[in-house]
Amino acid sequence: MSGPALTADASTFTGRKLDWLKSVAYDRRLLPYDFEVAFVIAQHINQKTWKAMLSDDAIADETGGGSTRNVLRARKRLRGVGWLNWHRTRTANVYRLLFDGVDRTLDMITASRDARRERHQRYKAMTPESHLDEADMTPRSL
């Protein structure tokens, strides 16, 4: 699936974009600036067409002053790892978000969170202080 159904309502549209952004942010193959570029592009995605038309200059401006060369590098990395596709027109690039890896990445995020909670629970069970109630933790006068 390269894009959600075009008949999606606003909550589905926003939810899918947020899931996409969460997945891009989690992708360790990307640099922080790549996420900034992805965020700007996602902000401009049209709800009906699931496309955005932006120039590299506009993206550079909206990322806080990055160069167009850095925007191009970020776009290439995003395309290279499968999060973004685009084609060039005379005046701008037409972007399409790719959702193929979103579900798999969200599953990885969930598994990582569950493992972190499990480690925390094991640690909490081993710590003697975790078994004390509030009365035991109040300072005693000498």
C-alpha positions as a Markdown table, in Angstrom:
| # | Residue | x | y | z |
|---|---|---|---|---|
| 1 | Met | 0.0 | 0.0 | 0.0 |
| 2 | Ser | 1.6 | 3.2 | -1.1 |
| 3 | Gly | -1.1 | 5.5 | 0.3 |
| 4 | Pro | -4.2 | 5.2 | 2.3 |
| 5 | Ala | -7.6 | 5.3 | 0.7 |
| 6 | Leu | -8.4 | 8.6 | -0.9 |
| 7 | Thr | -11.8 | 8.7 | 0.9 |
| 8 | Ala | -10.3 | 8.8 | 4.4 |
| 9 | Asp | -11.9 | 11.3 | 6.8 |
| 10 | Ala | -9.9 | 14.0 | 8.5 |
| 11 | Ser | -9.2 | 11.9 | 11.6 |
| 12 | Thr | -7.9 | 9.0 | 9.6 |
| 13 | Phe | -5.9 | 11.4 | 7.4 |
| 14 | Thr | -4.3 | 13.0 | 10.4 |
| 15 | Gly | -3.8 | 9.7 | 12.2 |
| 16 | Arg | -2.0 | 8.2 | 9.2 |
| 17 | Lys | 0.2 | 11.2 | 8.8 |
| 18 | Leu | 1.1 | 11.0 | 12.5 |
| 19 | Asp | 1.8 | 7.3 | 12.2 |
| 20 | Trp | 4.0 | 8.0 | 9.2 |
| 21 | Leu | 5.9 | 10.7 | 11.1 |
| 22 | Lys | 6.3 | 8.5 | 14.2 |
| 23 | Ser | 7.8 | 5.8 | 11.9 |
| 24 | Val | 10.1 | 8.2 | 10.2 |
| 25 | Ala | 11.3 | 9.5 | 13.5 |
| 26 | Tyr | 12.0 | 6.0 | 14.8 |
| 27 | Asp | 14.0 | 5.0 | 11.7 |
| 28 | Arg | 17.6 | 4.9 | 12.9 |
| 29 | Arg | 19.0 | 5.0 | 9.3 |
| 30 | Leu | 17.9 | 8.7 | 9.1 |
| 31 | Leu | 19.5 | 11.9 | 10.4 |
| 32 | Pro | 17.6 | 14.4 | 12.5 |
| 33 | Tyr | 17.4 | 16.9 | 9.6 |
| 34 | Asp | 15.8 | 14.1 | 7.5 |
| 35 | Phe | 12.9 | 14.1 | 9.9 |
| 36 | Glu | 12.6 | 17.9 | 9.7 |
| 37 | Val | 12.3 | 17.7 | 6.0 |
| 38 | Ala | 9.8 | 14.8 | 6.3 |
| 39 | Phe | 7.8 | 16.9 | 8.8 |
| 40 | Val | 7.6 | 19.9 | 6.4 |
| 41 | Ile | 6.5 | 17.7 | 3.5 |
| 42 | Ala | 3.9 | 15.9 | 5.7 |
| 43 | Gln | 2.4 | 19.3 | 6.7 |
| 44 | His | 1.7 | 20.1 | 3.1 |
| 45 | Ile | 0.1 | 16.8 | 2.1 |
| 46 | Asn | -3.3 | 17.3 | 0.5 |
| 47 | Gln | -6.1 | 15.3 | 2.1 |
| 48 | Lys | -7.8 | 14.5 | -1.2 |
| 49 | Thr | -4.7 | 13.7 | -3.4 |
| 50 | Trp | -2.2 | 12.6 | -0.7 |
| 51 | Lys | 0.4 | 14.7 | -2.5 |
| 52 | Ala | 2.3 | 17.8 | -1.7 |
| 53 | Met | 3.9 | 20.3 | -4.1 |
| 54 | Leu | 6.9 | 22.1 | -2.7 |
| 55 | Ser | 10.2 | 23.5 | -3.9 |
| 56 | Asp | 13.5 | 22.8 | -2.1 |
| 57 | Asp | 13.7 | 26.5 | -1.3 |
| 58 | Ala | 10.3 | 26.3 | 0.5 |
| 59 | Ile | 11.4 | 23.2 | 2.5 |
| 60 | Ala | 14.7 | 24.8 | 3.4 |
| 61 | Asp | 12.9 | 27.9 | 4.7 |
| 62 | Glu | 10.4 | 25.9 | 6.7 |
| 63 | Thr | 13.1 | 23.8 | 8.3 |
| 64 | Gly | 14.6 | 26.9 | 9.8 |
| 65 | Gly | 17.1 | 28.0 | 7.2 |
| 66 | Gly | 18.7 | 24.7 | 5.9 |
| 67 | Ser | 20.3 | 24.8 | 2.5 |
| 68 | Thr | 18.6 | 23.4 | -0.6 |
| 69 | Arg | 21.6 | 21.0 | -0.9 |
| 70 | Asn | 20.8 | 19.6 | 2.6 |
| 71 | Val | 17.1 | 19.3 | 1.6 |
| 72 | Leu | 18.1 | 17.3 | -1.5 |
| 73 | Arg | 20.3 | 15.0 | 0.6 |
| 74 | Ala | 17.5 | 14.4 | 3.1 |
| 75 | Arg | 14.9 | 13.8 | 0.4 |
| 76 | Lys | 17.3 | 11.2 | -1.2 |
| 77 | Arg | 17.7 | 9.4 | 2.2 |
| 78 | Leu | 14.0 | 9.4 | 2.8 |
| 79 | Arg | 13.4 | 7.9 | -0.7 |
| 80 | Gly | 16.3 | 5.5 | -0.3 |
| 81 | Val | 14.8 | 3.9 | 2.9 |
| 82 | Gly | 11.3 | 3.9 | 1.5 |
| 83 | Trp | 9.4 | 6.7 | 3.2 |
| 84 | Leu | 9.0 | 9.1 | 0.3 |
| 85 | Asn | 8.7 | 9.4 | -3.4 |
| 86 | Trp | 8.5 | 12.4 | -5.7 |
| 87 | His | 8.7 | 13.5 | -9.2 |
| 88 | Arg | 9.8 | 16.9 | -10.6 |
| 89 | Thr | 7.7 | 19.5 | -12.3 |
| 90 | Arg | 8.9 | 22.7 | -13.8 |
| 91 | Thr | 8.5 | 24.7 | -10.6 |
| 92 | Ala | 8.4 | 22.2 | -7.7 |
| 93 | Asn | 8.6 | 18.6 | -6.6 |
| 94 | Val | 5.4 | 16.6 | -6.1 |
| 95 | Tyr | 5.8 | 14.4 | -3.1 |
| 96 | Arg | 3.9 | 11.3 | -2.0 |
| 97 | Leu | 4.4 | 9.7 | 1.4 |
| 98 | Leu | 5.0 | 5.9 | 1.3 |
| 99 | Phe | 3.2 | 3.9 | 4.0 |
| 100 | Asp | 4.6 | 0.4 | 3.3 |
| 101 | Gly | 6.8 | 0.3 | 6.3 |
| 102 | Val | 4.5 | 2.1 | 8.8 |
| 103 | Asp | 2.8 | -0.9 | 10.3 |
| 104 | Arg | 6.0 | -2.9 | 10.7 |
| 105 | Thr | 7.7 | 0.1 | 12.3 |
| 106 | Leu | 4.8 | 0.7 | 14.7 |
| 107 | Asp | 5.0 | -3.0 | 15.7 |
| 108 | Met | 8.7 | -2.5 | 16.4 |
| 109 | Ile | 8.0 | 0.6 | 18.5 |
| 110 | Thr | 5.4 | -1.3 | 20.5 |
| 111 | Ala | 7.7 | -4.3 | 21.0 |
| 112 | Ser | 10.5 | -1.9 | 22.2 |
| 113 | Arg | 8.1 | -0.2 | 24.6 |
| 114 | Asp | 6.9 | -3.5 | 26.0 |
| 115 | Ala | 10.5 | -4.7 | 26.5 |
| 116 | Arg | 11.3 | -1.5 | 28.3 |
| 117 | Arg | 8.3 | -1.9 | 30.6 |
| 118 | Glu | 9.3 | -5.5 | 31.3 |
| 119 | Arg | 12.9 | -4.4 | 32.2 |
| 120 | His | 11.4 | -1.7 | 34.5 |
| 121 | Gln | 9.1 | -4.2 | 36.2 |
| 122 | Arg | 12.0 | -6.6 | 36.8 |
| 123 | Tyr | 14.2 | -3.8 | 38.2 |
| 124 | Lys | 11.4 | -2.6 | 40.4 |
| 125 | Ala | 10.8 | -6.1 | 41.8 |
| 126 | Met | 14.5 | -6.4 | 42.7 |
| 127 | Thr | 14.9 | -3.0 | 44.4 |
| 128 | Pro | 14.3 | -3.2 | 48.2 |
| 129 | Glu | 13.0 | 0.4 | 48.3 |
| 130 | Ser | 10.1 | -0.6 | 46.0 |
| 131 | His | 8.7 | -2.7 | 48.9 |
| 132 | Leu | 8.7 | 0.1 | 51.5 |
| 133 | Asp | 5.5 | 2.0 | 52.2 |
| 134 | Glu | 5.4 | 5.7 | 52.8 |
| 135 | Ala | 5.7 | 5.3 | 56.6 |
| 136 | Asp | 9.1 | 3.5 | 56.2 |
| 137 | Met | 10.4 | 6.3 | 54.0 |
| 138 | Thr | 9.8 | 9.2 | 56.4 |
| 139 | Pro | 12.9 | 10.6 | 58.1 |
| 140 | Arg | 13.3 | 9.6 | 61.7 |
| 141 | Ser | 14.6 | 11.9 | 64.4 |
| 142 | Leu | 17.6 | 10.8 | 66.3 |
